Amino acid sequence: WPPLIVAAMTFSADTFIVPCCIIGLAFAFLQFTLIKKVKVGDASMAGQDKLEAQETPESRVVGIYIRIMEGAKTFLREEYQICSIFCFCFGLVIMALVSWGAHSTTMGIATAVAFWTGASTSMLCGFLGMMIA
């Protein structure tokens, strides 16, 4: 492609992608604030005791919600410990292979850092999604 056409394609893509990202982030923030305003109920320690002894289905929702949230946090903690070890080791493999193949340690390090950044942001999005849900 001639440089002028490539520059025009890049410009048009950037002018489309960046506003879409900003709109998406603004919409996600709006949804987050709306969801956070919803009150689930009594989250005190007294409200957590004896799930079976609570009488109405509405009064049981809080206890069920708390148990689900505790389970989700425990699951994510265990999963992310394993994923972190895997991503660190795989990042080292990527760094070694790219450094060897490209004959450039700088390129290997940059590729590994890009991989670790992507893995970290992916885990962060998974955590935020689980906490919002």
ChimeraX attribute file (.defattr): number of C-alpha atoms within 10 A of each C-alpha:
attribute: neighborCount
match mode: 1-to-1
recipient: residues
	/A:1	6
	/A:2	6
	/A:3	8
	/A:4	9
	/A:5	10
	/A:6	11
	/A:7	12
	/A:8	11
	/A:9	12
	/A:10	12
	/A:11	12
	/A:12	11
	/A:13	11
	/A:14	12
	/A:15	11
	/A:16	11
	/A:17	12
	/A:18	11
	/A:19	11
	/A:20	12
	/A:21	11
	/A:22	11
	/A:23	12
	/A:24	12
	/A:25	12
	/A:26	12
	/A:27	12
	/A:28	12
	/A:29	12
	/A:30	12
	/A:31	12
	/A:32	13
	/A:33	11
	/A:34	10
	/A:35	12
	/A:36	11
	/A:37	8
	/A:38	8
	/A:39	9
	/A:40	14
	/A:41	14
	/A:42	13
	/A:43	13
	/A:44	10
	/A:45	8
	/A:46	8
	/A:47	16
	/A:48	17
	/A:49	11
	/A:50	10
	/A:51	15
	/A:52	8
	/A:53	8
	/A:54	15
	/A:55	9
	/A:56	8
	/A:57	8
	/A:58	11
	/A:59	15
	/A:60	18
	/A:61	16
	/A:62	20
	/A:63	24
	/A:64	13
	/A:65	15
	/A:66	15
	/A:67	14
	/A:68	12
	/A:69	15
	/A:70	12
	/A:71	12
	/A:72	14
	/A:73	15
	/A:74	12
	/A:75	11
	/A:76	17
	/A:77	13
	/A:78	10
	/A:79	12
	/A:80	17
	/A:81	10
	/A:82	11
	/A:83	16
	/A:84	15
	/A:85	11
	/A:86	12
	/A:87	17
	/A:88	15
	/A:89	12
	/A:90	15
	/A:91	21
	/A:92	19
	/A:93	14
	/A:94	18
	/A:95	23
	/A:96	17
	/A:97	14
	/A:98	20
	/A:99	19
	/A:100	13
	/A:101	12
	/A:102	11
	/A:103	11
	/A:104	13
	/A:105	16
	/A:106	13
	/A:107	16
	/A:108	23
	/A:109	18
	/A:110	14
	/A:111	19
	/A:112	23
	/A:113	16
	/A:114	13
	/A:115	18
	/A:116	18
	/A:117	12
	/A:118	12
	/A:119	17
	/A:120	16
	/A:121	11
	/A:122	12
	/A:123	17
	/A:124	13
	/A:125	12
	/A:126	13
	/A:127	17
	/A:128	11
	/A:129	10
	/A:130	13
	/A:131	11
	/A:132	11
	/A:133	9
